[in-house]
Amino acid sequence: MDAALPPNALAARRVLLIVSGGIAAYKAPDVVRRLRDAGAEVQVVMTPAAGAFITPLTLQAVSGREVRAELFDPAAEAAMGHIELARWADVILIAPATADFLARLRLGMANDLASAVCLASEAPILAAPAMNQQMWKHPATQDNLAALAARGVRFAGPGAGSQACGEVGPGRMLEATEICAATAALFERDLLSGVRVLLTAGPTREPIDPVRYISNHSSGKMGYAIATALREAGAIVTLVSGPTILPPPAGVTLVNVETARDMHEAVMARLPTDIFVATAAVADYRIDNAASNKIKRSDSALELKLVPNPDILKCVAASAAPPFTVGFAAETNDVERHARDKLERKAIDMVAANLVGGAGLGFNADDNELMVIWRDGSRLLPRAAKTRLARTLVDVIAERYAARAAR
Ligand SMILES: Cc1cc2nc3c(=O)[nH]c(=O)nc-3n(C[C@H](O)[C@H](O)[C@H](O)COP(=O)(O)O)c2cc1C
């Protein structure tokens, strides 16, 4: 398994990487680099012994964050203390994990920053052991591993082969790519295993003539993040996307379209589906009299006649076997009232409404806040990066989809 992960496989995931004091610490910068290539934020915490094998400066340079090593550091405690570090992490990755560190972890010790963070965190722990084969085979180590596994700690490796000490056997740390793949696999869930989801994202472009068009500020970021989150939840995802500059989400079937009519056609051709999520900012109108040749400049006024585009959401909700349908509403005021109105008018199952035009939220922004509304309930998903918010939204979609199926 040598391939790098797709660029968004760990998008916005917060990985707290503990580097403990073994020879394989020299591979830690590669682990950091590959985690970041896959979109993760990486905070490195070193054990005091790790400093004998690799410098904090190297890990700081590749992680882009200050490396932490001291438990009793007044300045660091005031900025992001050990408890905050523990809360910050989505996952704690220990690579390399020494025999000694695993023993401390098993005992629940907290005598350095790394072990204290492990004890204070609810995040899942993944350890990539690395040690001499005799240390690995020792009953003390094996006993520690069994106790940790029973407590939910996951392990990546070790591999077997020739070791730094000249011996041959089990105890080599896995390669960085394998450790990153195991980290990404921790986030795979089976909330929507095998469920077919059709999703639209991005803006549409309505041509005025062959070189000009009317469009909107939608970047597609929210839709693409939802597509990724749905895939992580086990869904079979088809994404019908208007023009964006975003990389295609991994493991998702992507269908590129330009106009609202193209999008309508692409969606209707892919029904039936189990869930439909309409995040695209579809143009309500198109130009009726779009010119087939470029319109030349003149001194007289130019009139464009706008005619309504098909209402994709309504068409899907009215189809023969309507899927569980989720619409998006971008509102500038009275979010909940407008969203409830949309829910009724379009006869859909759920509306995710956001306030656009606010500071740093909505179109084109990296953050968002959503008010999710269904017939007999609602939930506010507080401001977060779109990638994180997408995962929370998918949890709500899965919950309401299951509730509808149980009815
Ligand atoms: C040159 C050298 C290499 C070492 N390599 C490893 C190793 O690969 N794995 C291991 O478990 N311990 C190894 N050790 C022992 C650890 O450094 C030692 O147990 C230390 O206390 C680990 O501290 P930590 O777990 O807090 O990082 C090595 C020691 C030396 C001197």
The ligand as an SDF file (V2000), in Angstrom:
LIG
                    3D

 31 33  0  0  0  0  0  0  0  0999 V2000
   19.5280    4.4130   20.0840 C   0  0  0  0  0  0  0  0  0  0  0  0
   18.2510    4.0480   20.7500 C   0  0  0  0  0  0  0  0  0  0  0  0
   17.1980    3.6300   19.9920 C   0  0  0  0  0  0  0  0  0  0  0  0
   15.9840    3.2540   20.5730 C   0  0  0  0  0  0  0  0  0  0  0  0
   14.9650    2.8240   19.7900 N   0  0  0  0  0  0  0  0  0  0  0  0
   13.8180    2.4230   20.3550 C   0  0  0  0  0  0  0  0  0  0  0  0
   12.7760    1.9240   19.5610 C   0  0  0  0  0  0  0  0  0  0  0  0
   12.8560    1.8600   18.3240 O   0  0  0  0  0  0  0  0  0  0  0  0
   11.6350    1.5310   20.1730 N   0  0  0  0  0  0  0  0  0  0  0  0
   11.4780    1.5760   21.5070 C   0  0  0  0  0  0  0  0  0  0  0  0
   10.4260    1.1770   22.0150 O   0  0  0  0  0  0  0  0  0  0  0  0
   12.4580    2.0760   22.3100 N   0  0  0  0  0  0  0  0  0  0  0  0
   13.6240    2.4790   21.7620 C   0  0  0  0  0  0  0  0  0  0  0  0
   14.6270    2.9650   22.5530 N   0  0  0  0  0  0  0  0  0  0  0  0
   14.3990    3.0910   24.0120 C   0  0  0  0  0  0  0  0  0  0  0  0
   13.5870    4.3570   24.3030 C   0  0  0  0  0  0  0  0  0  0  0  0
   14.2400    5.4800   23.7830 O   0  0  0  0  0  0  0  0  0  0  0  0
   13.3860    4.5100   25.7970 C   0  0  0  0  0  0  0  0  0  0  0  0
   12.6020    3.4250   26.2790 O   0  0  0  0  0  0  0  0  0  0  0  0
   12.7370    5.8090   26.1790 C   0  0  0  0  0  0  0  0  0  0  0  0
   12.5540    5.8460   27.5860 O   0  0  0  0  0  0  0  0  0  0  0  0
   11.4060    6.0080   25.4990 C   0  0  0  0  0  0  0  0  0  0  0  0
   10.7820    7.1610   26.0010 O   0  0  0  0  0  0  0  0  0  0  0  0
    9.3630    7.6320   25.4840 P   0  0  0  0  0  0  0  0  0  0  0  0
    8.5160    6.4260   25.4020 O   0  0  0  0  0  0  0  0  0  0  0  0
    8.8820    8.5870   26.5390 O   0  0  0  0  0  0  0  0  0  0  0  0
    9.5590    8.3160   24.2120 O   0  0  0  0  0  0  0  0  0  0  0  0
   15.8490    3.3360   21.9840 C   0  0  0  0  0  0  0  0  0  0  0  0
   16.9090    3.8050   22.7510 C   0  0  0  0  0  0  0  0  0  0  0  0
   18.1070    4.1530   22.1500 C   0  0  0  0  0  0  0  0  0  0  0  0
   19.2340    4.6320   22.9970 C   0  0  0  0  0  0  0  0  0  0  0  0
  1  2  1  0
  2  3  1  0
  2 30  2  0
  3  4  2  0
  4  5  1  0
  4 28  1  0
  5  6  2  0
  6  7  1  0
  6 13  1  0
  7  8  2  0
  7  9  1  0
  9 10  1  0
 10 11  2  0
 10 12  1  0
 12 13  2  0
 13 14  1  0
 14 15  1  0
 14 28  1  0
 15 16  1  0
 16 17  1  0
 16 18  1  0
 18 19  1  0
 18 20  1  0
 20 21  1  0
 20 22  1  0
 22 23  1  0
 23 24  1  0
 24 25  2  0
 24 26  1  0
 24 27  1  0
 28 29  2  0
 29 30  1  0
 30 31  1  0
M  END
$$$$
